[in-house]
Amino acid sequence: MIRGALASLGLVAALAGCETTTSGGGTITPEMRQDYLVAVATVGCVLRDERQYGAIDFQAGLTREQTVAITSDYVARGKAQRVDDGNSIRITTGPCAA
């Protein structure tokens, strides 16, 4: 009985890791991340300015806060890196993996 309960808790904890809550309280699902990665690939995998962010927001159906949260999370997890100019970010995962 206890083993079953512990296994269930482990499964819930593993599934909870699939979603992220933004600072505004919104949830980012795995599907949103996938849509983000597809959209990022269409702009060349580098986010430089409003043009790229706007295109990603529109194509993926995300708010700016969600786009920034996903981008920040990828940077923190080593799946994106800052470009030499200091302002741009190159995504290095999904379709943008080298």
Residue, then its C-alpha position, 0 to 999 in steps of 0.5 A: m500500500i505504501r509502495g503504491a502511494l510512493a510510486s504515485l507520488g513519484l509519477v506526479a512529481a515527474l509529470a509536474g516537471c513537464e510544466t513551468t509556471t511563469s512569474g505571472g502565474g501562467t502555465i507553460t506546457p510541453e506543447m507550448r515548448q514544442d510550438y516555441l521551438v518550431a517558431v524559433a527555427t523559422v527565425g534562424c534559431v537566434l533571437r535578436d530583437e522585436r522582430q524575432y520575438g514577435a514572430i515567435d509569439f505569433q507563430a507559437g500562439l504565446t504571450r511575450e511573457q511565455t516566450v521570454a520565460i521559455t527562452s530564459d529557462y532554456v538559457a538556464r538549462g544550457k539549451a540556449q546561449r548568449v551570442d557574442d553581441g551580448n543581446s542575442i540568444r541562440i537556441t541550441t535544442g530541438p530543430c535548432a540543435a547543431 
